[in-house]
Amino acid sequence: MERKVQKKYNQGKKLEKTKKQKMKERYNSLSYVETYDRRYYNLQFEKFNNLTQEYPIIGENILDFGAGTGLLWDFLQKNNYQQHHISQSPDPIRIVGIDLSRSMLNRFYHKIENHLTSSEAIVKGTHLICCDGENLPFRSACFSNVFALTTLQNLPHLAQGLKEMQRISKNNGIQRISYLRKSIEKEELERHLSAKFEEVQEIKPHSPEKIEYSEDWLFIAKKKE
């Protein structure tokens, strides 16, 4: 019996490793990285708008979960985040971008390099880490805001990824999440979110007539004290 359990466990770990390896290979490919911004810039910006208009960013720490080439960073730069930022702390703003793809993060890093002469805190306070979203290298309760846009469906274990997001969020921290509709039913996603967060709300796209923007479910989830 123990051997069967161990065998099943080993098979599961192998499948998990295979999925992550395939994901890394895809996102590390030069052709994908070079076309990513051109393909997804407008699409992701609309999601950022939808998820921040009703819930403005408050707090000094932001985790970009699945940062890719830094489109959230581009959005915050373009919309003068530093000027409009409402912080409850005198500490400098810090944006941490994580991704499993080193090639995507390298492209993100080059964007930051091009702004190194800038005095903006958003530039100086940006840090990039190549890591696994199911095992985040951060202490608990350290981020006020978590963005996870069109990335959670890539995890082998959604529940583990959400558990880590909940762990590293501060009390009253806000998770802004988008998830490919074709990958999950809305009710199932709501169940996963409600299992980890005390307040979950679906966000309706502000431009429903643009069908391409409906490719994702949009949700806000809050961690309560």
HELIX and SHEET records of a PDB file:
HELIX    1   1 GLU A    2  ASN A   28  1                                  27    
HELIX    2   2 LEU A   30  GLN A   53  1                                  24    
HELIX    3   3 LEU A   71  LYS A   78  1                                   8    
HELIX    4   4 TYR A   81  HIS A   84  1                                   4    
HELIX    5   5 ARG A  102  GLU A  113  1                                  12    
HELIX    6   6 ALA A  121  LYS A  124  1                                   4    
HELIX    7   7 LEU A  152  ASN A  154  5                                   3    
HELIX    8   8 LEU A  158  ILE A  168  1                                  11    
HELIX    9   9 ARG A  181  SER A  183  5                                   3    
HELIX   10  10 LYS A  186  LYS A  196  1                                  11    
HELIX   11  11 ILE A  211  GLU A  215  5                                   5    
SHEET    1   A 7 THR A 126  CYS A 130  0                                        
SHEET    2   A 7 ARG A  94  ASP A  99  1                                        
SHEET    3   A 7 ASN A  61  PHE A  65  1                                        
SHEET    4   A 7 PHE A 143  LEU A 149  1                                        
SHEET    5   A 7 SER A 169  LEU A 180  1                                        
SHEET    6   A 7 ASP A 216  LYS A 222 -1                                        
SHEET    7   A 7 GLU A 199  GLU A 202 -1                                        
END                                                                             
